Amino acid sequence: MVALGLTLIFGVMRILNIAHGSLYAWGGYFAATLGLLGTVLEFALLRRILDKDPILQLLVTFAAFMVLEDLQRMIWGAPRWVARSRPSPITGRWRPPWASTPGASPG
């Protein structure tokens, strides 16, 4: 797979990417870290609520989602395209065709 990726990058972009294997190693470490995080969540949270009410399961997993999302924003920040301001009001009018009065000009 590494050789195929190296060949593809060199064939398409004409760049000899020597760091290709290192990028694969980073991906492997990242996947292992996520697997470790999933294992911790499994043992710390999910096994304790396995036989509980489904509403409690929903609340606990939603809380875990919110904590992980905030942790992600603290580490990597929020994307720039997130709108934080109130959008401007839409100007103009639109009248559906069935709401117009007979004989009146549209507009």
Secondary structure as a PSIPRED ss2 file (coil, helix, strand):
# PSIPRED VFORMAT (PSIPRED V4.0)

   1 M C   1.000  0.000  0.000
   2 V H   0.000  1.000  0.000
   3 A H   0.000  1.000  0.000
   4 L H   0.000  1.000  0.000
   5 G H   0.000  1.000  0.000
   6 L H   0.000  1.000  0.000
   7 T H   0.000  1.000  0.000
   8 L H   0.000  1.000  0.000
   9 I H   0.000  1.000  0.000
  10 F H   0.000  1.000  0.000
  11 G H   0.000  1.000  0.000
  12 V H   0.000  1.000  0.000
  13 M H   0.000  1.000  0.000
  14 R C   1.000  0.000  0.000
  15 I C   1.000  0.000  0.000
  16 L C   1.000  0.000  0.000
  17 N C   1.000  0.000  0.000
  18 I C   1.000  0.000  0.000
  19 A C   1.000  0.000  0.000
  20 H H   0.000  1.000  0.000
  21 G H   0.000  1.000  0.000
  22 S H   0.000  1.000  0.000
  23 L H   0.000  1.000  0.000
  24 Y H   0.000  1.000  0.000
  25 A H   0.000  1.000  0.000
  26 W H   0.000  1.000  0.000
  27 G H   0.000  1.000  0.000
  28 G H   0.000  1.000  0.000
  29 Y H   0.000  1.000  0.000
  30 F H   0.000  1.000  0.000
  31 A H   0.000  1.000  0.000
  32 A H   0.000  1.000  0.000
  33 T H   0.000  1.000  0.000
  34 L H   0.000  1.000  0.000
  35 G H   0.000  1.000  0.000
  36 L H   0.000  1.000  0.000
  37 L H   0.000  1.000  0.000
  38 G H   0.000  1.000  0.000
  39 T H   0.000  1.000  0.000
  40 V H   0.000  1.000  0.000
  41 L H   0.000  1.000  0.000
  42 E H   0.000  1.000  0.000
  43 F H   0.000  1.000  0.000
  44 A H   0.000  1.000  0.000
  45 L H   0.000  1.000  0.000
  46 L H   0.000  1.000  0.000
  47 R C   1.000  0.000  0.000
  48 R C   1.000  0.000  0.000
  49 I C   1.000  0.000  0.000
  50 L C   1.000  0.000  0.000
  51 D C   1.000  0.000  0.000
  52 K C   1.000  0.000  0.000
  53 D C   1.000  0.000  0.000
  54 P H   0.000  1.000  0.000
  55 I H   0.000  1.000  0.000
  56 L H   0.000  1.000  0.000
  57 Q H   0.000  1.000  0.000
  58 L H   0.000  1.000  0.000
  59 L H   0.000  1.000  0.000
  60 V H   0.000  1.000  0.000
  61 T H   0.000  1.000  0.000
  62 F H   0.000  1.000  0.000
  63 A H   0.000  1.000  0.000
  64 A H   0.000  1.000  0.000
  65 F H   0.000  1.000  0.000
  66 M H   0.000  1.000  0.000
  67 V H   0.000  1.000  0.000
  68 L H   0.000  1.000  0.000
  69 E H   0.000  1.000  0.000
  70 D H   0.000  1.000  0.000
  71 L H   0.000  1.000  0.000
  72 Q H   0.000  1.000  0.000
  73 R H   0.000  1.000  0.000
  74 M H   0.000  1.000  0.000
  75 I H   0.000  1.000  0.000
  76 W H   0.000  1.000  0.000
  77 G C   1.000  0.000  0.000
  78 A C   1.000  0.000  0.000
  79 P C   1.000  0.000  0.000
  80 R C   1.000  0.000  0.000
  81 W C   1.000  0.000  0.000
  82 V C   1.000  0.000  0.000
  83 A C   1.000  0.000  0.000
  84 R C   1.000  0.000  0.000
  85 S C   1.000  0.000  0.000
  86 R C   1.000  0.000  0.000
  87 P C   1.000  0.000  0.000
  88 S C   1.000  0.000  0.000
  89 P C   1.000  0.000  0.000
  90 I C   1.000  0.000  0.000
  91 T C   1.000  0.000  0.000
  92 G C   1.000  0.000  0.000
  93 R C   1.000  0.000  0.000
  94 W C   1.000  0.000  0.000
  95 R C   1.000  0.000  0.000
  96 P C   1.000  0.000  0.000
  97 P H   0.000  1.000  0.000
  98 W H   0.000  1.000  0.000
  99 A H   0.000  1.000  0.000
 100 S C   1.000  0.000  0.000
 101 T C   1.000  0.000  0.000
 102 P C   1.000  0.000  0.000
 103 G C   1.000  0.000  0.000
 104 A C   1.000  0.000  0.000
 105 S C   1.000  0.000  0.000
 106 P C   1.000  0.000  0.000
 107 G C   1.000  0.000  0.000
